[in-house]
Amino acid sequence: MSDFGRLVVDTNVVLSAILFPGSVPGRALDRSQGSVVLASKFTLQELKEVAERSRFDRYVEAEKRHRLVTEYRRAAVAVDIPF
């Protein structure tokens, strides 16, 4: 477990970590445990929508993707991005 303070993880990194847990993105996300992961409401929604795409079924079944995205969304701290 590492304490990096606060960090932002790109949506593609989170999705790759979900699809391929042993990959570099998967290991990076694992190492973020103990840190505060910040995410905008927009990127959390983007992750949910992209993870629901059926083309990812061959890697991880839809139900498991949904569960993992839900866990990530609960763990992340949603921040407002002023426009």
C-alpha positions, -999 to 999 in steps of 0.1 A, spaced: 0 0 0 13 35 -9 2 69 2 5 93 -27 -19 118 -12 -44 129 -37 -43 118 -73 -63 117 -105 -65 85 -126 -73 87 -163 -105 70 -173 -86 48 -198 -63 36 -170 -92 27 -148 -109 8 -176 -77 -10 -185 -72 -20 -148 -107 -34 -147 -102 -54 -179 -66 -65 -173 -59 -65 -135 -23 -78 -139 -14 -51 -164 6 -20 -157 -26 1 -153 -40 -26 -130 -9 -26 -108 -9 12 -108 -45 13 -96 -37 -13 -69 -8 9 -57 -32 39 -54 -49 21 -25 -45 43 6 -46 75 -16 -75 98 -22 -85 93 -58 -102 124 -72 -126 122 -102 -150 146 -118 -187 136 -121 -181 137 -159 -153 112 -159 -171 89 -135 -201 89 -158 -178 84 -188 -163 54 -171 -197 39 -164 -208 44 -200 -177 31 -216 -175 0 -193 -210 -10 -203 -200 -15 -240 -205 -51 -251 -172 -52 -269 -155 -57 -235 -176 -88 -227 -148 -110 -241 -124 -97 -214 -146 -94 -183 -183 -102 -180 -207 -72 -178 -219 -79 -143 -183 -79 -130 -174 -48 -149 -205 -31 -134 -195 -42 -99 -159 -30 -103 -170 4 -117 -195 8 -89 -167 1 -63 -144 26 -80 -171 53 -81 -178 47 -44 -141 50 -35 -134 80 -56 -140 115 -43 -161 134 -68 -150 170 -74 -166 198 -93 -148 211 -123 -156 248 -129 -162 257 -165 
